[in-house]
């Protein structure tokens, strides 16, 4: 079979969307050589091989809009694909492939927590995602015959509630199997003695670093054991009045992130996520997890005994959890991912090829 994969918008430094593409590509490499894969990208992120070819197209927004809604169909149909998938939230209309899929992983247009404003400089880009990109996603879902793939049940419910009344066209495939479990016993034994809180995230407003800083300010007024908070933000964006026990260490390799999960309590106050991969990563290292009280938080951490929830917008709610931990009042339950692992469904590539 011949399969066309469209992800023109992705960049190597574009975080989670790049991870989605690379995970997909690695799965394709491992799937065998009987199928011909054609990747339509905005830059050469990996080499051609015997059964994988990469075609490069302009990444600018005006071209991508035209590609999806005007002329891209001619480009894709020239390859005569049997299967077509868009990994970039918007499907190209008019494709003739007999099987079509649209992978939707942009949560901002679907969430109902925050309305971003074009009049606020810090929110302007996010407002663009919410209203302009969102409109294109919604139009694509309605007009394309593609089956829609999402990472979480809450995303499926929002798509079906607002845009697609046929739930059988929406498939949930979580990234659960992408994270390797690693739970050393010596780390489990020391969980209650840890004094570091960790939050790996970019500097978008909805990641909500501010609520952690405000909680630290509350706790620093009390007689508590010494503790620190670690952000993976550049020191250059650290406000001058940030408490001294809040560290900005910049971006770190994935191996370092996994080590920090094992040595820290994950605090995750983000209120807009499709999935919230750090929640899964920390859970699979057996860490304490303090998550905002969000639908995706409860979904990812379902039945995990060391998860605790707080109000994303209330620093006192988070401070209460951190205080209880520092005073040794939270119970830790040793956790084995393998012992409780639920049988997963097909991977993305397996689902497409089935």
Number of C-alpha atoms within 10 A of each C-alpha: 10 16 23 24 23 25 24 23 21 22 17 14 9 10 12 12 19 17 14 17 20 15 15 16 18 10 15 18 14 8 13 10 13 9 14 16 25 21 22 21 20 21 18 15 15 12 8 14 11 8 15 18 15 20 14 13 17 14 17 11 10 9 15 20 17 12 21 20 17 14 16 19 16 13 12 22 16 10 13 15 22 16 20 27 25 23 22 21 23 26 32 25 19 18 24 17 20 11 17 22 23 26 23 22 20 22 17 23 21 20 17 10 11 13 14 19 16 14 9 10 10 13 17 14 14 21 22 17 19 21 17 12 19 20 14 18 21 18 15 20 22 13 12 18 18 25 18 25 24 23 20 21 19 18 25 21 16 14 21 16 12 10 14 18 13 10 14 10 15 23 19 16 18 19 18 15 10 13 14 12 17 16 18 11 10 8 16 19 11 11 20 19 13 17 17 19 24 22 24 20 18 17 14 13 14 20 19 19 20 15 21 25 18 18 20 25 16 16 18 16 8 9 7 11 11 10 16 16 22 20 21 18 20 14 12 8 10 13 8 7 6 14 15 11 16 19 18 16 12 16 15 11 7 9 8 11 19 16 12 21 26 26 22 25 25 27 27 27 28 23 24 23 20 22 24 19 17 21 23 21 22 26 27 23 25 29 27 30 26 22 25 23 18 18 17 23 26 17 14 19 18 10 10 18 16 18 19 19 19 21 16 21 17 15 20 18 16 26 21 15 18 24 19 12 18 19 13 12 12 16 13 17 14 14 18 15 16 9 7 10 8 8 6 11 12 12 17 19 13 12 12 16 13 6
